[in-house]
Structure formats: structure tokens, C-alpha cells
């Protein structure tokens, strides 16, 4: 595990897409022509500038046993160590949304009563709509990591609630991309070579060409379709596959997603986060 993918610097930040885990799931989550079972990666985005370290999403952490199928791994700390980052280095965590495979990695300890923060120095950004939805949810609802996570963050005075288009770090903005979940955001890095982390707006490269295949994990499917199309429009592309420079870095103008696969074929597709309660299969 512990793959890192260098991305062209943007806005003065060095960017790496870091695979912190993967999960096995029905191929039908990707599309109608996919094999019965499929693996997808769990990616986080690492931004570094001098001593400043920003992490976008965290993997599953304390919720790693919640994956509804056999075949799952998630070890954010080890993956970040391979990328040269320790938990104490991270000054800011930006959550694209509060699904457990994105936000559970903020928590260590034992669920649900002995929880502590995995990144001891980090403030944590979440969109206001995601925060309000989590506060209104039953903390014991299956797959709900968000409500208790917010309690811990507020107890430690680490929560930063933001709104659409707020700048959360230098040249780093969150932009609402609802559909997958209330309060889901894309993370934009501005500059001459801008970059967008689309998180769960897409779950596979093929959804760039077939956005309608990705609605099964959306809480609000029509909004999800709109968000996918908006990313296309903004990037003026229907191809999310990375374009390589001579030095092997990925061109920054191409969006990254949380579960982009490296290959369409075979068993090594990789995970994709999702919350099963939205559509039991
Ligand atoms: Zn999600």
C-alpha cells in the first residue's frame, strides 16, 4: 500500500494524492459492465508548503471495521509516513464530507466511548451543511461517524465551520458540490496551475463519461449529477485521467477524486467510498 502520486504544484503548494486504503465492493457500484466484485482505492490529498501541512480527508481510522463487505484496509498514519508526514505535522484537516471512510481517520481509540484526535495539532474544516446534518443525526445510526466526531472536535475546540467558497488556507478554497452528501465540497487550489480535488463527486474515471452510473451513492442524485457536470464544465474536459508530464508528475489542471482507479481492468480496480444505507443491495 502507501502509494503516492505527485501532482504538479499549485498555488505554492506541493500536492500528493496518497492512497491510504482500499475496499472491495460490487462492480455494479461502478457501472453495469463491471465485474461482480471490484477493488477501489481510498485517497487523501496532501498539501505541503514549507512547514505548513494540510490534509484533505483522512481515511476510515477508527471506523475501519465498518466496511460492509469482506476486503478492506485503511492505515492513514502508515501511508502518510511513507509520504514523509507524521500526524503531529498536520496543521489543518479539510473534510470534503463526513462519511466514515473520509472522516473516521480523525479519530483514534475505541468506538464509541473512548475517542481522541489522531492529528493532535490540527484544526478541522467542515462545511456548515455537513455539520448541521451530523448534529441532527442519531449518533448511533449505522455508519454515522460524524455526530460523535463533531462532539470530540468541539470539546477540543478544533472545529472550523465554513461556507461555500471560503478560503481555508492560502489559495485553498472549498466549494459546495452537494449531491453525494449534504455539505460535500470540492477543494480548489488556485494559482497559475489550478487544481481541484473532487472527492466523491465522482467514484471512478468512467463516471466522467457516464455520470449517470454514479447516482447510487448520492444522497441527492439530481444535485450529484449537477455537481459532476459542473466539474466537467469548469475543467473543460470529460477525461479525468491524469496527464503525465515528462517528469512523471500529474498535470494539476486535472481533478483528482477520492477513489480514482489506476486501471479499468482486472481485480485491481480499487475502492470507492460510499454509504450503504442509501441503497441497500
Ligand atoms: Zn462519501
Boltz pocket constraint, residues with backbone or C-beta under 6 A from the ligand:
constraints:
  - pocket:
      binder: B
      contacts: [[A, 97], [A, 99], [A, 102], [A, 180], [A, 181], [A, 200], [A, 273], [A, 274], [A, 275]]
      max_distance: 6.0
